[in-house]
Amino acid sequence: MIVITARFRVKAEHADAWPQITHSFTAATRAEPGNLWFDWSRSVDDPQEYVLLEAFADDAAEAHVGSDHFRQAQADLPPYLEETPRILNTTIDADGWSELGEMAVD
């Protein structure tokens, strides 16, 4: 599984609208074969920062970056950003989320 975490610092005047701005890109990515999740979260400390958690099975991430909607996002999203997004990208031997045993709920 390929797991990607990216931090997007959105210009202040667009921060509240970011979920709507990215809606079509998000929906298209979630519909891709091999996409396991593609979830945005807004920082509780910095309202201009969104964190994207995404995961793909096997080599599905390659198809994602080659897709029409990814190329469209490359053109459409940067004008809303204050800086280049930062990313962590890794491959792990898993096929989904594991339980956090240290906080098990009975």
N, C-alpha and C positions, 0 to 999 in steps of 0.2 A: 504494500500500500504506500502511495506517495502522499505525504502530509505536508501542507503548506500553510504557513501563518504569515500574513502580511499586515503591516501597519500603514494606514492611509491618513495623512494629515490634510484635512479638507479646509479650504478657505472658510473663514468664519461666516461669511454671508451665505454660504451654501451648506453649512453643516447640518442644519435641521432637515434639509431636503435630500440629503445623501441617499437615504433608502429609496426615494422615488427616482432619483437620478440614475441609480444603478439597477433599478427594477428589471428592465428587459435583459440586461446582461446576466443578472442573478438567475432569472427564470430560465433563460436559455442554457446556462451552465448546469443548473440543477437537472435539466432534461437530458443532458448528455449521457450516452451509455458509459458506464464506468465511474460516473460521479457518485461518490458516497455521501458527501455533504459539502455545502457551500453556504456558510453562515456568517453574517455580519453581526458585530457587537460594537456598541459605542462605549468608549471609556467613561468610567464614573469620575475620573480625575481631570480629564481634558475633553470637553465637549466637541472639540474639533478633530479628535482622533477616533477612527474606526479601525477595528481589528477584524480581519477576514480569516476564518478557519475553513480550510478546504481540504478534501481528501479525494483521491482517485484510486481505483483499483488498477493494479499492474501499470501498463504504459498509457493509460487513458489520459494522463496529463499532457502527453505529446499532442494528442488529437485536440485537446482543449486549446492549447496555445496556437494551433493551426486553424482554428475554427473562424468562421466569418464574424461571429459575435465577439470573439476575443479581439480580432483586428479592429472591429468597430469601437470597442471599449478603449483600445489604445489611442484611437483618434478622438473619442468623445470625452473621456474622463480627465485627462491631464489639465485642461483649463480650470477645473474645479478644485485642483489640488494646490496646496501651499508648497509642497516639496515632493521629491521622488519617493514613492513608497519604499519601505524597508521590508525585507522578506527573509524567512527561514524556510528551507526546503529540505526534506529528508525522506528517505525510504525506510520503512520499518516492516518487520515481519508480523503483520496483523491484518485483520480484515474488518475491523471495527473498533468501537470503544471497549475498554475493559472497565470493570468496577473499581472504584477507589476504596479498597478494603479497609483502610484506616478510618473511614467515615461510614462504615456499613450501617444501613438502616434495617432494624429488625422488623 
